[in-house]
Amino acid sequence: MISLVGGCRLTGIRVRGTDLLGATFLACLVVWPQSLETLSFELSYLALAGIMVLGPPLEAVSAPYLPRFVRAPLAASIGAQVATSPLLAGCFALLYPIGLLSSLLLTPLVTAYLWAGLAYLFIPLPPAASRLAVLLLELIHRVIVLCAELFARAGPVRVGDPRTVLAAGAVAIVA
């Protein structure tokens, strides 16, 4: 997908994200048709489609009530959860709605951890500053793990017959 975006930008072609998602979906199926049979493939594309299709309207609706730094990740999280929930419920008869709340806290923490780790790798530091940076990274990591464990305690919500959930999800998608 990144290659397609880069190619389009280099040639001056404006492309919507959903078109790129569709193109990469088809390219993956051409290269590896069996991928359509994997749950990870299905969930990945459903989540991205939910973020791209449902995220912007959800963000627009919440604009008068929430600051951007809250509404953007919340809209993306809701979009991904709404798009993937029928498949997850159909496969496992379980849903984890706490994921909406956990993503609000964990997304910025994981982002900070990744950027701090990259900075640590590429910015030379004197030994004392390096030790301090490692301590900061360890602290952020511990907070991430603690938050994830705390949210995991909420447990799943059990849903009815998986076939009914899948049928309801299919009807909702078609409608």
C-alpha positions as CSV (number, residue, x, y, z in Angstrom):
1,M,0.0,0.0,0.0
2,I,2.9,2.3,0.8
3,S,4.4,1.6,-2.6
4,L,1.1,2.5,-4.3
5,V,0.8,5.7,-2.4
6,G,4.4,6.7,-3.2
7,G,3.9,5.8,-6.9
8,C,0.7,7.9,-7.0
9,R,2.3,10.8,-5.3
10,L,5.3,10.8,-7.6
11,T,3.1,10.8,-10.7
12,G,0.7,13.4,-9.3
13,I,-2.3,11.0,-9.2
14,R,-4.7,11.7,-6.4
15,V,-6.2,8.5,-5.0
16,R,-8.7,7.9,-2.2
17,G,-7.6,5.6,0.7
18,T,-10.4,3.2,0.1
19,D,-9.3,2.8,-3.6
20,L,-5.8,2.0,-2.4
21,L,-7.2,-0.5,0.1
22,G,-9.2,-2.2,-2.6
23,A,-6.2,-2.3,-4.9
24,T,-3.9,-3.9,-2.2
25,F,-6.7,-6.3,-1.4
26,L,-6.9,-7.5,-5.0
27,A,-3.1,-7.6,-5.3
28,C,-2.9,-9.8,-2.2
29,L,-5.5,-12.1,-3.6
30,V,-3.6,-12.4,-6.9
31,V,-0.3,-13.1,-5.2
32,W,-1.7,-15.4,-2.5
33,P,-5.4,-16.4,-3.1
34,Q,-5.4,-18.6,0.0
35,S,-5.0,-15.4,2.1
36,L,-8.8,-14.8,1.8
37,E,-9.3,-18.0,4.0
38,T,-7.2,-16.6,6.9
39,L,-8.9,-14.8,9.7
40,S,-6.0,-12.3,10.1
41,F,-6.4,-11.2,6.4
42,E,-10.1,-10.8,6.8
43,L,-9.8,-8.9,10.1
44,S,-7.0,-6.6,8.8
45,Y,-8.9,-5.5,5.8
46,L,-12.2,-5.2,7.6
47,A,-10.5,-3.0,10.3
48,L,-8.9,-0.8,7.8
49,A,-12.1,-0.4,5.8
50,G,-14.0,0.4,9.0
51,I,-11.4,3.1,9.9
52,M,-11.5,4.6,6.4
53,V,-15.3,4.4,5.8
54,L,-16.8,4.8,9.3
55,G,-14.0,6.9,11.0
56,P,-14.5,10.2,9.2
57,P,-18.3,10.4,9.7
58,L,-17.9,9.4,13.3
59,E,-15.2,12.0,13.8
60,A,-17.4,14.7,12.2
61,V,-20.4,13.9,14.4
62,S,-18.3,14.1,17.5
63,A,-16.4,17.3,16.5
64,P,-18.6,19.6,18.6
65,Y,-18.2,17.5,21.7
66,L,-14.6,16.2,21.7
67,P,-11.2,17.6,21.1
68,R,-9.4,16.2,17.9
69,F,-6.8,14.3,19.9
70,V,-9.6,12.3,21.5
71,R,-12.2,12.1,18.7
72,A,-9.8,10.9,15.9
73,P,-8.5,7.8,17.7
74,L,-11.9,7.1,19.1
75,A,-13.6,7.3,15.7
76,A,-10.9,5.0,14.2
77,S,-11.3,2.6,17.1
78,I,-15.1,2.5,16.8
79,G,-14.9,2.1,13.0
80,A,-12.5,-0.8,13.3
81,Q,-14.6,-2.4,16.0
82,V,-17.9,-2.0,14.2
83,A,-16.4,-3.5,11.0
84,T,-14.7,-6.5,12.6
85,S,-17.3,-7.3,15.3
86,P,-19.6,-9.4,13.2
87,L,-16.8,-11.6,12.0
88,L,-15.3,-12.0,15.5
89,A,-18.7,-12.7,17.0
90,G,-19.4,-15.2,14.3
91,C,-16.0,-17.0,14.8
92,F,-15.8,-16.9,18.6
93,A,-19.2,-15.8,19.9
94,L,-17.2,-13.2,22.0
95,L,-16.7,-9.5,21.7
96,Y,-14.4,-7.2,23.7
97,P,-16.1,-3.7,23.8
98,I,-13.4,-2.6,26.4
99,G,-11.2,-2.3,23.3
100,L,-12.7,1.1,22.5
101,L,-11.6,2.5,25.8
102,S,-8.3,0.7,25.9
103,S,-7.3,2.0,22.5
104,L,-7.8,5.6,23.7
105,L,-5.1,5.1,26.4
106,L,-2.9,2.5,24.8
107,T,-2.6,4.1,21.3
108,P,-0.8,7.2,22.5
109,L,1.4,5.2,24.9
110,V,2.4,2.7,22.2
111,T,3.0,5.6,19.8
112,A,5.2,7.4,22.3
113,Y,7.1,4.1,23.0
114,L,7.8,3.5,19.3
115,W,8.9,7.0,18.6
116,A,11.1,7.1,21.7
117,G,12.6,3.7,20.8
118,L,13.4,4.9,17.2
119,A,14.9,8.1,18.6
120,Y,17.0,6.1,21.0
121,L,18.3,3.9,18.1
122,F,19.3,6.8,15.8
123,I,20.3,9.7,18.1
124,P,23.7,9.2,19.8
125,L,23.5,9.9,23.5
126,P,26.2,10.2,26.1
127,P,26.2,7.2,28.6
128,A,24.3,9.0,31.3
129,A,21.6,10.2,28.9
130,S,21.5,6.8,27.4
131,R,20.8,5.1,30.7
132,L,18.0,7.7,31.4
133,A,16.5,7.0,28.0
134,V,16.5,3.3,28.7
135,L,14.8,3.9,32.0
136,L,12.1,6.0,30.3
137,L,11.5,3.3,27.7
138,E,11.2,0.7,30.4
139,L,8.8,2.9,32.3
140,I,6.6,3.4,29.2
141,H,6.7,-0.4,28.5
142,R,5.6,-1.2,32.1
143,V,2.7,1.3,31.9
144,I,1.6,-0.3,28.6
145,V,1.7,-3.8,30.0
146,L,-0.1,-2.7,33.2
147,C,-2.9,-1.0,31.2
148,A,-3.3,-3.9,28.9
149,E,-3.5,-6.3,31.8
150,L,-6.0,-4.0,33.5
151,F,-8.2,-3.8,30.4
152,A,-8.0,-7.6,29.9
153,R,-9.7,-8.1,33.2
154,A,-12.9,-6.7,31.9
155,G,-13.4,-9.9,29.9
156,P,-15.5,-10.5,26.9
157,V,-19.2,-10.1,26.2
158,R,-20.7,-13.4,25.0
159,V,-23.0,-13.2,22.0
160,G,-25.6,-15.6,20.7
161,D,-25.4,-18.2,18.1
162,P,-22.4,-17.4,15.8
163,R,-24.4,-18.1,12.6
164,T,-27.0,-15.6,13.6
165,V,-24.4,-13.0,14.3
166,L,-22.7,-13.6,11.0
167,A,-26.0,-13.4,9.2
168,A,-26.9,-10.2,10.9
169,G,-23.5,-8.7,10.0
170,A,-23.9,-9.8,6.4
171,V,-27.4,-8.1,6.3
172,A,-26.0,-4.9,7.9
173,I,-23.2,-4.8,5.3
174,V,-25.5,-5.4,2.4
175,A,-28.0,-2.9,3.6
